[in-house]
Amino acid sequence: MLDIASGAAAPAVGLVGSDGPPLTPEPVGPAPSNFEAPPVPLRSFETILAERSAAVAVASVETPPVETRRLVVRLLGGEEVELGSYDDREVAVAAARGLVERFSAAEASGEWPEVDGRFLRPGAVASIDVLVSA
């Protein structure tokens, strides 16, 4: 204890009889892991083509996506009032025809029909459209 406090140097201890670091250090790598993903096996070109042609065949058999139709009243100023959306075109067209009849009757009687919380003057309607949703 007295030697340490007084600053006396302790004898150096080296590696296997030498005073300095080893001349050729051995690299130390990471330990093997059991969690590494297994290598992905390579597939042949014919296998890839067969998978793609099968996927194309399945896609061509599937039904086309349903196009949603929107019922829109277009006013003379260019404003559009959307009234609803329908999955079936025929139902949307029937709703549009009913709306046309409603506006025709309102025009003949001089009334303004209420549409989506607004009272619209029949003369302000430019068109009643059934549009495909984008």
C-alpha positions as CSV (number, residue, x, y, z in Angstrom):
1,M,0.0,0.0,0.0
2,L,2.9,2.3,0.8
3,D,4.4,1.7,-2.6
4,I,1.2,2.8,-4.4
5,A,0.7,5.9,-2.4
6,S,4.3,6.9,-2.8
7,G,4.2,6.5,-6.5
8,A,6.6,3.6,-6.9
9,A,6.2,1.8,-10.1
10,A,4.8,-1.7,-10.1
11,P,6.5,-4.3,-12.2
12,A,4.9,-4.7,-15.7
13,V,3.2,-8.0,-16.5
14,G,3.3,-9.0,-20.1
15,L,1.8,-11.7,-22.3
16,V,3.6,-15.0,-22.4
17,G,6.9,-13.6,-21.3
18,S,6.9,-10.4,-23.3
19,D,6.6,-6.8,-22.2
20,G,4.4,-5.4,-25.1
21,P,1.4,-6.4,-27.1
22,P,1.5,-9.5,-29.3
23,L,3.0,-9.0,-32.8
24,T,0.3,-10.9,-34.7
25,P,-3.1,-10.5,-32.9
26,E,-5.7,-13.1,-33.7
27,P,-9.0,-11.6,-34.9
28,V,-12.0,-12.3,-32.6
29,G,-15.2,-12.7,-34.5
30,P,-18.8,-12.7,-33.3
31,A,-20.1,-15.9,-31.8
32,P,-22.2,-18.1,-34.1
33,S,-25.9,-17.2,-34.0
34,N,-28.8,-19.7,-34.0
35,F,-31.1,-16.9,-35.2
36,E,-29.7,-16.3,-38.6
37,A,-32.2,-16.7,-41.4
38,P,-31.6,-19.8,-43.6
39,P,-30.3,-19.0,-47.1
40,V,-33.0,-18.6,-49.7
41,P,-32.8,-21.4,-52.3
42,L,-32.5,-20.2,-55.9
43,R,-35.4,-21.0,-58.2
44,S,-35.1,-21.9,-61.8
45,F,-36.3,-19.6,-64.6
46,E,-38.9,-22.1,-65.6
47,T,-40.3,-22.2,-62.0
48,I,-40.6,-18.4,-61.9
49,L,-42.4,-18.4,-65.3
50,A,-44.8,-21.1,-64.2
51,E,-45.7,-19.2,-61.1
52,R,-46.3,-15.9,-63.0
53,S,-48.4,-17.6,-65.6
54,A,-50.5,-19.2,-62.9
55,A,-51.0,-15.8,-61.2
56,V,-52.1,-14.3,-64.5
57,A,-54.5,-17.1,-65.1
58,V,-56.1,-16.6,-61.6
59,A,-56.3,-12.8,-62.1
60,S,-58.1,-13.2,-65.4
61,V,-60.7,-15.5,-63.9
62,E,-61.5,-13.0,-61.1
63,T,-64.5,-10.8,-61.4
64,P,-63.9,-7.2,-62.3
65,P,-64.0,-4.7,-59.5
66,V,-67.4,-3.1,-58.7
67,E,-67.6,0.4,-60.0
68,T,-69.4,2.7,-57.6
69,R,-71.7,5.2,-59.2
70,R,-72.4,8.7,-57.8
71,L,-75.6,10.6,-58.3
72,V,-74.8,14.2,-58.8
73,V,-76.9,17.3,-59.5
74,R,-74.9,19.8,-61.5
75,L,-76.1,23.4,-61.2
76,L,-75.8,26.1,-63.8
77,G,-72.9,27.8,-62.0
78,G,-70.8,24.6,-62.2
79,E,-71.4,23.6,-58.6
80,E,-72.0,19.9,-58.0
81,V,-74.3,18.5,-55.3
82,E,-73.6,14.8,-54.6
83,L,-76.7,13.0,-53.4
84,G,-75.5,9.4,-53.0
85,S,-73.4,6.5,-54.3
86,Y,-74.6,3.2,-55.6
87,D,-72.8,-0.1,-56.3
88,D,-75.3,-1.0,-59.1
89,R,-75.6,1.1,-62.2
90,E,-79.3,0.3,-62.7
91,V,-80.2,1.4,-59.2
92,A,-78.3,4.7,-59.7
93,V,-80.1,5.3,-63.0
94,A,-83.5,4.6,-61.4
95,A,-82.7,7.1,-58.6
96,A,-81.6,9.7,-61.2
97,R,-84.9,9.2,-63.1
98,G,-86.9,9.6,-59.9
99,L,-85.0,12.9,-59.3
100,V,-85.7,14.1,-62.8
101,E,-89.4,13.4,-62.3
102,R,-89.3,15.2,-58.9
103,F,-87.7,18.3,-60.5
104,S,-90.1,18.3,-63.5
105,A,-93.1,18.2,-61.1
106,A,-91.6,20.9,-59.0
107,E,-91.0,23.1,-62.0
108,A,-94.6,22.7,-63.2
109,S,-96.0,23.6,-59.7
110,G,-93.5,26.4,-59.1
111,E,-92.0,24.8,-56.0
112,W,-88.3,24.3,-55.1
113,P,-87.6,20.8,-54.1
114,E,-85.4,20.2,-51.1
115,V,-82.2,18.2,-52.0
116,D,-79.7,17.3,-49.4
117,G,-80.8,20.0,-47.0
118,R,-80.9,22.7,-49.8
119,F,-83.9,24.1,-51.7
120,L,-82.9,24.1,-55.4
121,R,-84.7,26.1,-58.0
122,P,-85.5,23.7,-60.8
123,G,-84.3,26.2,-63.4
124,A,-80.9,26.2,-61.8
125,V,-80.3,22.5,-62.5
126,A,-78.0,22.0,-65.5
127,S,-78.0,18.2,-65.4
128,I,-78.5,15.2,-63.2
129,D,-75.5,12.8,-63.6
130,V,-74.7,9.3,-62.8
131,L,-70.9,9.3,-62.6
132,V,-68.4,6.5,-62.1
133,S,-66.4,7.1,-58.9
134,A,-62.7,7.6,-59.5
